[in-house]
Amino acid sequence: MTSERYLNHPTFGMLYRVAPVADGRDLYATLYAQRIFFVVTLQPRGASFEVVPLMDARHFAEQNLARARREGSAAHTYWRQLFDQTFI
């Protein structure tokens, strides 16, 4: 099972992880407004936040769902629930 992850953005407050994007990069959304999305790259000296549009964020999350389904991952149910909660 995948654990929940949160980050604190200096302007937008708490962010929660929606999906992994690539090595060292994850998709996050604002916890309260849930319509501002960031691709976050964690680095040794901090984090880099890149704002992404809703449709790009949804695309990243759909790719993650497809990857989990192909791998037969037990976490697929978790990612599906998080996707539905965030985008539907």
Residue pairs with C-beta under 8 A, 6 or more apart in sequence:
1 74
1 75
1 78
2 75
2 78
2 79
4 16
4 17
5 16
5 17
5 26
6 14
6 15
6 16
6 17
6 31
7 14
7 15
7 17
7 28
7 40
7 47
8 14
8 15
9 15
9 30
9 38
9 49
12 30
12 33
12 36
13 30
13 31
13 32
14 30
14 31
14 32
15 28
15 29
15 30
15 31
15 38
15 40
16 28
16 29
16 31
17 26
17 27
17 28
18 26
18 27
18 28
18 29
18 37
18 57
18 60
18 61
18 82
18 83
18 86
19 26
19 27
19 60
19 61
19 63
19 64
19 65
19 79
19 82
19 83
20 26
20 27
20 64
21 27
21 39
21 60
21 64
24 41
24 42
25 39
25 40
25 41
26 39
26 40
26 42
27 37
27 38
27 39
27 40
27 52
27 57
27 60
27 61
27 64
28 37
28 38
28 39
28 40
29 35
29 36
29 37
29 38
29 57
29 86
30 36
30 37
34 86
35 54
36 51
37 51
37 52
37 53
37 54
37 56
37 57
38 49
38 50
38 51
38 52
39 49
39 50
39 52
39 60
40 47
40 48
40 49
40 50
41 47
41 48
41 50
52 60
58 87
61 79
61 82
61 83
61 86
61 87
62 83
64 79
65 76
65 79
65 80
65 83
67 73
68 75
68 76
68 79
69 76
73 79
